Amino acid sequence: TGPLEQVLRAFRLRAQPTNARVTVYWGGPVEPGRGFVLHSTDYGVEGALMVAGSLAVSRVETVAVAMAEGRGPASTLMAFGYTNWGNGQLDREVAGGSWLVIGQDQKVIFDVPDDEKWKRAFAGFGVDL
């Protein structure tokens, strides 16, 4: 967790001075200089990709200034880099049991403290970690 101002500077974005803070997550080893924001759909931004239900993803450059100025989405999760799968690879891994899939739960994504997310997600499978 650190000042959102650092993210703004890294992308050469200008906003009103802010004391806002943001936690930046590692999204994966591909293009670690590229930033993404998973966010609630209460904030309509051009270029946002609607993910599922009431979730969208946008590039940092399109939403960070609004976040700094208090005009951004109500809920956000910022990550740099991403992970990539080959065509059909993820579907095969899910079908083969390599992944446990739970329903979308915005509280787990945005509100539950990081050190509790796994416990909360696994609780849906009846597993107490």
C-alpha positions as CSV (number, residue, x, y, z in Angstrom):
1,T,0.0,0.0,0.0
2,G,1.3,3.4,-0.9
3,P,0.4,6.8,-2.3
4,L,-1.8,6.8,-5.4
5,E,0.4,9.8,-6.4
6,Q,3.2,7.4,-7.2
7,V,1.1,5.5,-9.7
8,L,0.0,8.8,-11.3
9,R,3.6,9.9,-11.7
10,A,4.7,6.5,-13.1
11,F,2.1,6.9,-15.9
12,R,2.7,10.6,-16.2
13,L,-0.9,11.4,-15.3
14,R,-2.0,14.7,-13.8
15,A,-4.6,15.1,-11.1
16,Q,-5.4,17.4,-8.2
17,P,-3.0,16.7,-5.3
18,T,-4.3,13.8,-3.3
19,N,-3.5,11.9,-0.2
20,A,-5.3,8.8,-1.5
21,R,-3.6,5.5,-1.0
22,V,-3.8,2.3,-3.1
23,T,-2.7,-1.2,-2.7
24,V,-1.0,-2.5,-5.9
25,Y,-1.1,-6.2,-6.5
26,W,1.1,-8.3,-8.7
27,G,-1.1,-9.6,-11.5
28,G,1.5,-11.9,-13.1
29,P,4.7,-11.9,-15.0
30,V,3.5,-10.7,-18.4
31,E,4.0,-7.0,-19.0
32,P,4.6,-6.0,-15.4
33,G,4.6,-2.3,-16.4
34,R,1.0,-2.5,-17.5
35,G,-1.6,-1.7,-14.9
36,F,-5.2,-2.8,-14.6
37,V,-8.0,-1.9,-12.3
38,L,-10.7,-4.4,-11.5
39,H,-13.6,-2.2,-10.4
40,S,-17.3,-2.0,-9.7
41,T,-19.5,-0.9,-12.6
42,D,-20.9,2.1,-10.8
43,Y,-18.2,4.0,-12.7
44,G,-18.7,4.1,-16.4
45,V,-15.4,4.6,-18.3
46,E,-14.9,4.3,-22.0
47,G,-12.8,1.3,-22.8
48,A,-13.8,-0.6,-19.7
49,L,-14.2,-4.3,-20.3
50,M,-17.3,-5.7,-18.5
51,V,-16.0,-8.9,-16.8
52,A,-19.0,-10.5,-15.1
53,G,-22.0,-9.4,-13.2
54,S,-21.2,-6.0,-11.7
55,L,-17.4,-6.1,-12.4
56,A,-15.4,-4.4,-15.0
57,V,-11.7,-4.0,-15.8
58,S,-10.0,-0.8,-17.1
59,R,-6.4,0.2,-17.7
60,V,-4.8,2.3,-14.9
61,E,-4.4,5.2,-17.3
62,T,-8.2,5.5,-17.8
63,V,-9.3,5.4,-14.2
64,A,-6.4,6.5,-11.9
65,V,-7.0,10.2,-12.2
66,A,-10.7,9.8,-11.3
67,M,-9.7,7.6,-8.4
68,A,-7.3,10.3,-7.1
69,E,-10.0,13.0,-7.4
70,G,-12.6,11.0,-5.7
71,R,-14.7,10.5,-8.9
72,G,-13.7,6.9,-9.5
73,P,-15.4,3.6,-8.9
74,A,-16.6,2.8,-5.4
75,S,-14.6,-0.4,-5.3
76,T,-11.2,-1.0,-6.9
77,L,-8.4,-3.5,-7.0
78,M,-5.2,-2.4,-8.9
79,A,-2.7,-4.9,-10.3
80,F,0.4,-4.6,-12.5
81,G,1.2,-7.4,-15.0
82,Y,-1.0,-10.3,-15.9
83,T,-1.0,-14.0,-16.5
84,N,-1.8,-15.5,-19.9
85,W,-3.1,-18.9,-20.9
86,G,-3.1,-20.5,-24.3
87,N,-6.3,-21.1,-26.3
88,G,-8.6,-23.4,-24.2
89,Q,-5.9,-24.0,-21.6
90,L,-7.7,-22.4,-18.7
91,D,-11.0,-24.3,-19.6
92,R,-9.1,-27.6,-19.6
93,E,-7.4,-26.8,-16.2
94,V,-10.8,-26.0,-14.6
95,A,-12.4,-29.1,-16.1
96,G,-9.4,-31.2,-14.8
97,G,-9.9,-29.9,-11.3
98,S,-6.7,-27.7,-11.2
99,W,-8.8,-24.7,-10.1
100,L,-11.6,-24.3,-7.5
101,V,-14.2,-21.9,-8.8
102,I,-16.5,-19.9,-6.6
103,G,-19.3,-17.5,-7.4
104,Q,-18.6,-13.9,-7.8
105,D,-18.4,-12.3,-4.3
106,Q,-17.5,-8.6,-4.4
107,K,-17.0,-8.6,-0.6
108,V,-14.3,-11.1,-1.0
109,I,-12.7,-9.2,-3.9
110,F,-12.9,-5.7,-2.5
111,D,-13.7,-5.7,1.3
112,V,-12.2,-8.8,3.0
113,P,-8.6,-8.2,4.2
114,D,-6.0,-9.8,2.0
115,D,-4.9,-12.3,4.7
116,E,-8.5,-13.5,5.0
117,K,-9.5,-13.8,1.3
118,W,-8.4,-17.5,1.0
119,K,-10.2,-18.5,4.2
120,R,-13.4,-16.8,3.1
121,A,-13.3,-18.3,-0.4
122,F,-12.6,-21.8,0.8
123,A,-15.4,-21.5,3.4
124,G,-17.8,-21.8,0.4
125,F,-16.5,-25.3,-0.1
126,G,-17.0,-26.2,3.5
127,V,-13.2,-26.0,4.1
128,D,-12.0,-24.3,7.3
129,L,-8.4,-23.0,6.8
